[in-house]
Amino acid sequence: MIIRLGEGTAAGGDTLGRLPDGRVVFCEGGLPGETVRIEVVQERRDYARARVLAIEERSPERTIPPCPHAEAGCGGCQWQHVALDAQLRRKAEVVAESWRRLGRMEPPPGPLPRRVADGSYRTTLRLAVDGDGRPAYRHRRSEGTLAVDSCLVAHPLLADLMAGVRLRPPRSHPRPSDRGGRHHVRDRHGAEVGLRVGLDGGERLVLPSGGAVVVEAPVDAVVAGPKADAHLHEAAGGRRWRVSGRSFFQSGPQAADLLAETVATAAGHLDPTETIVDLYAGVGLLGGVVAGRSGCGLVAVESSPDAAGDAVANLADLDAEVCVMPVGRWSPRRRPDVVIADPARSGLGRPGVAAVVGAGARRVVLVSCDPASSARDAALFRDAGYDAVSLAVIDLFPHTFHVEVVTVYERP
Ligand SMILES: C[S@@+](CC[C@H](N)C(=O)[O-])C[C@H]1O[C@@H](n2cnc3c(N)ncnc32)[C@H](O)[C@@H]1O
């Protein structure tokens, strides 16, 4: 079937169009304004999903995917067929459209969208494991996996680790080693592995999960079970960060730098008599950069003991307190001047916004990694009496549909 696609891009990266019967179709691999031959892959009563088989009339935004594995169906990057500048423009449009549709409001103005370099930016990957024990991306259009011998977005140290790791079910007795060569991780046989490198410290970590496996890895790599005390180190925002194997960190140090710079600008001027709160603080990145520069006091709230432990180490030179607890259980001892919040993809939601609003800060800097949750949280802040005064779109994952939104709210 041949259709002409509309102008809209869905939050999941597909382009929107209409089938001849009037239903909306989410079209993978298409671009706004293109005429495409499609194959419908999923039918629902009021919408359908399709993939592009051929382009009849191409968009000027279309480009040749720079990575050969994109054509083969690698699920790591969904937007390699979109020119880089157009990716940024599309991401900003998806954010604005989400605010209009879900938040029923116009997004506030803000700086021009920015992105990290489009290659070698990732220092962390979570991958499936294929039948031969190789770390592998999930296939975009099937249940299968795709092991790759190169990766456009992975840092070379990480790509090399990916090529050198094998995970197999144990055949013999475990060997109690956790460095280099062959290792045994005491669990069930699992199908996923985290691979991480620290560019500042040069560390490489292999983090199998979900099952007993024998891991073959390069000799310098540390293979870490769930309780292992393995760290890497990154430099970002003018500081050095200790990151435990299971602690969250951004897609790489460039992303951490760009996000921390954007948040520091959004937080505005602070002096040493003032206090900020960093909710969902991870290893302390955002609050640490802002407090490190301004000399203000910092309260960091983080529920993961590993990440909170890293934050204690990372913020030791600052006037900082780390609270190891869920945000829902936290309440401030004194009113902060600025709250920074960087929740997971689902956003703050009603309880999170209530916790932030209850703190009574004059300014809130909200980092959202999903346009829809950004829009829903915007509506909740509006209802709580906060004005959205600026919005920055940043791209920490070029060649994918992922986008970060940094919104500043103020109490009038
Ligand atoms: C998106 S990460 C942000 C981390 C940090 N701001 C950064 O930029 O590196 C979200 C963090 O929130 C933590 N987290 C998730 N749910 C939480 C909760 N209910 N309360 C506190 N922290 C939570 C996670 O462990 C993770 O470290």
PDBQT file of the ligand as one rigid body, heavy atoms in Angstrom, charges set to zero:
ROOT
HETATM    1  C1  LIG A 501      17.753   9.537  35.497  1.00  0.00    +0.000 C 
HETATM    2  S1  LIG A 501      18.766   9.088  36.863  1.00  0.00    +0.000 S 
HETATM    3  C2  LIG A 501      19.472  10.665  37.234  1.00  0.00    +0.000 C 
HETATM    4  C3  LIG A 501      20.757  10.649  38.011  1.00  0.00    +0.000 C 
HETATM    5  C4  LIG A 501      21.554  11.937  38.061  1.00  0.00    +0.000 C 
HETATM    6  N1  LIG A 501      20.733  13.122  38.149  1.00  0.00    +0.000 N 
HETATM    7  C5  LIG A 501      22.502  12.062  36.890  1.00  0.00    +0.000 C 
HETATM    8  O1  LIG A 501      22.321  12.949  36.059  1.00  0.00    +0.000 OA
HETATM    9  O2  LIG A 501      23.459  11.274  36.800  1.00  0.00    +0.000 OA
HETATM   10  C6  LIG A 501      17.572   8.827  38.115  1.00  0.00    +0.000 C 
HETATM   11  C7  LIG A 501      18.129   8.408  39.454  1.00  0.00    +0.000 C 
HETATM   12  O3  LIG A 501      17.035   8.360  40.372  1.00  0.00    +0.000 OA
HETATM   13  C8  LIG A 501      17.170   7.237  41.227  1.00  0.00    +0.000 C 
HETATM   14  N2  LIG A 501      15.791   6.950  41.698  1.00  0.00    +0.000 N 
HETATM   15  C9  LIG A 501      14.826   6.244  41.067  1.00  0.00    +0.000 A 
HETATM   16  N3  LIG A 501      13.685   6.274  41.785  1.00  0.00    +0.000 NA
HETATM   17  C10 LIG A 501      13.928   7.036  42.886  1.00  0.00    +0.000 A 
HETATM   18  C11 LIG A 501      13.159   7.465  43.980  1.00  0.00    +0.000 A 
HETATM   19  N4  LIG A 501      11.873   7.118  44.078  1.00  0.00    +0.000 N 
HETATM   20  N5  LIG A 501      13.729   8.240  44.904  1.00  0.00    +0.000 NA
HETATM   21  C12 LIG A 501      15.020   8.620  44.804  1.00  0.00    +0.000 A 
HETATM   22  N6  LIG A 501      15.818   8.245  43.777  1.00  0.00    +0.000 NA
HETATM   23  C13 LIG A 501      15.283   7.461  42.827  1.00  0.00    +0.000 A 
HETATM   24  C14 LIG A 501      17.835   6.187  40.382  1.00  0.00    +0.000 C 
HETATM   25  O4  LIG A 501      18.535   5.247  41.187  1.00  0.00    +0.000 OA
HETATM   26  C15 LIG A 501      18.792   7.049  39.522  1.00  0.00    +0.000 C 
HETATM   27  O5  LIG A 501      20.045   7.161  40.143  1.00  0.00    +0.000 OA
ENDROOT
TORSDOF 0
